Amino acid sequence: MNKLISNQKVDNTRALHKMVTVDGLSIFYREAGDPVNPKIVLLHGFPSSSHQYRSLMSTLADHFHVVAPDYPGFGNSDLPNPDKFNYTFDRLSEVIEDFLKAIGFTHFGLYMYDYGGPVGFRIITRNSEWLEWLVIQNANAYEIGFNSAWDGLRAFWKNRTSETQAPLRQFLQLDTIRQIYLYGHKDPEAINPDNWNMDYRFTERPHAQRVQLDLFYDYRTNVAMYPLWQKFLREHQPPALIFWGQNDLFFTREGGEAFLKDLPNAEIHRLNSGHFAVEDCLGEISSNIKRFYPEKVVKEVGD
């Protein structure tokens, strides 16, 4: 029996669900793939968690060593009281940076989606040597990327009051979260309702809505940093693969095209999809990631 067990092949393609203590917080993450393979980090968006990458991870795990963490206050990571923990994008990026150090991920491809943009850009501008290549999926870095859905947020940024905050609570309700997942998607029936039901459950926890409202308010700091991130892209020219859901509820098509000004050699795929393009364009996204890495990243390093 012992001989049979020792000869079994380890299945590195299945996801493992792990916790690591970072800065006194329990940070949850999903991990899949053989550690000898190239590394890729998946950073999630609003109002989700690493759960959004469950299917993508399984398709990438035969080529990459993949991790996807939950930010503090999201998913299965700790949710400290906002009176004691500063929920800003600066702070989230610091925790995720320390998380990556803790698990030994200091040279990787980075998949940035939605909130993953402001978290990821902060990390790589502080640690440019960590970045091997980029995958950008509906992660805005240009003011032209904002549509009218941001009007209420802009009023909130100018003056945080109970009056300007009240309309934003709608983004934390079940019907709105459901709409975020379904809006603009060509095949709504392909999108698992567990997504919005799970996300909504997390918003029902103590302090969870306050966490999201604090981050809504702090989002204004991301806009101020856009010129810095654009400069980083121009100067470093990382190999970049862009996927942009053309019917996003929050970000315009022009927001995706704008990356080409600073990354003229980037490859862009304009998807007939919405904000959560990985839900109904999984095959196109995963197959192009697996093709792009050897064709563009490895080749460029070799040249």
N, C-alpha and C positions, 0 to 999 in steps of 0.2 A: 504493500500500500504506500509506504514512504517513497519507494522508487517511482511509482506512478505519479504521485504528487509532484515530486521534484522535476519530472520531465514535462509537466504541463506548461504550455506556452502562456505567458502573461498577456492578457488582452488589454493593451494600452489605449484602445479606441473608446472604451467605456469611460464615462465621466466619473470622477471621484468628487466627493463633497467634503470640503475640509474647512478647518478653522485655524487661524494663527493669531497670536496676540501681538498687536502693533500699537505702540503708544498707549498702552493700558486698555485697549479696546479689542474685543473679539471680532476679527474680520473674517467673514465667510467667503469662500471662493470655490469655483468649480475648476477642475483640472483634468485634462485628457491628453493622450499622446505620449510617445516615447521621449523621455528627457534628452536623448541624444539628437533629436530632430531640431530644426530651427524653431525658435520660440516666437509666439505671437500672443499679445495681450489684447483682450476684448474689453472695452470700457462701455458700460451701459448708459442709458439715457433716462429721461423722465417719462412716465412715472414708474419706471420698471426697475429691474435688478438683473443680475446675471442670468436669471431665468430666461430672459429673452434670447439668450445665445445657446440654449440647450440643444437645439437641432443643428445649428451651425457648427458647434463644437464637435458633434459626432461625425460630421462630414469632413472636417479638417484634421481630425486626430490621426489619420493614417499618414499625413504628411508633416504635421507640425506638433510641437509641444505647446499646448494651449492652456491659458488660464483666463478666468473671468471673475473678478472680485465684485462684491457688493460694497458700495460706499457706506460709511457710517450713516445711520439713519435710514438705510434702504435694505430691502430684502431681509436676509438672515443675519446681517451684521448687527452689532450693538447699536442701540438708539439712545445715546446719553441725553439727559435733560438739556434742552437748549439754553437754560439758565447757566449751565456749567460747561457747555461745549459750544464753540463758535461755529455755527453752520454757515460757512462761506466756501466759495470754490477754492480759495487759497488753502483753507484748512483741509478740505477733502483731498486736494492734490498732495498735500504734505503726508497725510495718512497713507494714501495709495503709493506714493513714492517710497515710504518706509516699508510698506507691505512688499513691494517689488524687491527691495533690498533683502528683506527677511527670507524670501523664498528663492533668492538667487537669480532673479530675472533682471539683468542689467545690460542685456544686448538683445533686442527683439524687434519684431514688426509690431506696429501699433494700430489697432482698429478703433477709430474714434467715431462715436455716434452720439448726436445730440449733446447731453451733458458731458459725455466722454470727450468732446472737443475742448471745453474750458479746463477740464481736469487734465487731459492728456497734454495739451499745449503747455500748460504750466510745468508739467514734469519734464518734457523734452527741451524746453528752453532753459531749464536749470541743468539738464544733463544731456546735452546734445550728443555725447558719445554713446549714449544708450540706444539711440534710434538707428535701426537698420533700414526700415522702410515704413510707409504709411498706407493705411486703408482708411479713406474718409467716406462716411456714409451719413448724409444729412446732418452734418456737424458744422454749424455756421461759423464763419470767421470774417464776414463782410457785412456792412450795414445794408447793402442792397439785398441781402438775404432775408430781411424782415418783411413780413406782410402785415395786413391790418390786424391780425390776431394779437399783435404786440401793443396795440394802442393803449389798452388798459394797463399793461405792465409799464409802459413809459410814464403814464400818469402816476403810478405807484412809485416809480423810481424818483420822480421829482418831489413827491410829498407822501411819505408813508403815514397814513391815517387809517382809522377804522373805515372811513368812507371809501378810500381808494383801495383798501385791502378786500373789502367785502365781495366785489365782483369776482376776484381771483379765486375765491373758495370754490367757485363752480368747477374749476379745473380739477378739483379733488373729489368730485362726486362720481358715482358709478356710471351714470349715463354719459358723462363727458369723457371719462377714461375709455369707455367703450367706443365712443366716437373717434377718439384719437387713434385707436387701433384700426378702425374700419374705414375712416374717411380716405377717399382717393384710391382705395385698393380695388384692383380689377376683379378680384374673386374673394369677396368677403367670407364666403363659406370655407375658404382655406385657412382662415385665421381662428385659432383655438380660443374659445371664450374663457378658458382657464387664465389666459393672460390678464384680462381686465378684472376678473373676479379676484385673482391673487393680488394684483396691484392695489385694488380697493381695500382688501383686507388689511394690507400693511398701512394704509392711510387711516385706518380706524384705531390704531394703537395710541396709547397716551403720548402726547407731544408730537405725533407724526405730522399733523397738519401745520403746526407751528414750524416744524423743520422745513417743510416745503415752502411756506410763505417766506421764511428767512432767506431761502435760496432764490426764490423769485425776486426778492429785493436785491440780493447780492449780484444777480445776473448783470446789473448795470456795470459792474466792474469788468466783466468780460468784454463789453463793447469798448471800453477804454483801452483794453489791451490788444484789440484787433490789429492796430498798426505794428505792434511788436511781433505778433505771431506771423503776420504777413512778411515782415522783414526776415524772420527766421526761415521761412520757406524760400524766399528769394536767395538768401545767402547759402543755405545748406543744400537745397535742391535734392531732398530725399526722393528715391523712387516712390511714386505715388499712384495709387489706384483709387479712383473716385467712383462711388455708386451714389446716385442721387434719385430718390423717389420724386418724380416730377409733379405729383399731386399732393405734396406734403401740406398738412394742416397749418404748419407754423412757418416753414421756410420756403422762399420762392425758388423757382428754377434758376433765376439769375444768381442766387447764392452759390449754387454748385458750379456754374460757369465761371464765377469770379476767381476760383482757385487757379484757373488756367493762366491768368495774368501773372501770377507769381510762380506757378509750376507749369511752364509751357510744354514740358515733356510728359506731363501726367497723362494717364489713360483714364478716360471718363466713360461711364456707362449710364445712360439716361433711362431710368427704369419706369415702366408704366405701373407705378405703385405709389403708396403714400408714405407716412412717417416711419412706419415699421416695415420697411421693404424686405427685411430678412424673413418675414413671415410668409410672403407669397412669391418672393424671387430667390428663394434659398438656393436652388440649383444654379442659377446664373451667377450669384455672388460667390458661392463656394468653388465652383469650377474655375472661375476666372482668378480667384485668389491662388488656387493651386497651380494654374498655368503661369500667372504673372511672376511668382517668386523665382522659378528657375530661369524664365525668359528674360526678365528685367533686372531683378535684384542680384542673383548670382552672376549673371553675365556681366553686369556693370562692375561688380567687385573684381571679377576675373580680368576685365579689360583694364 
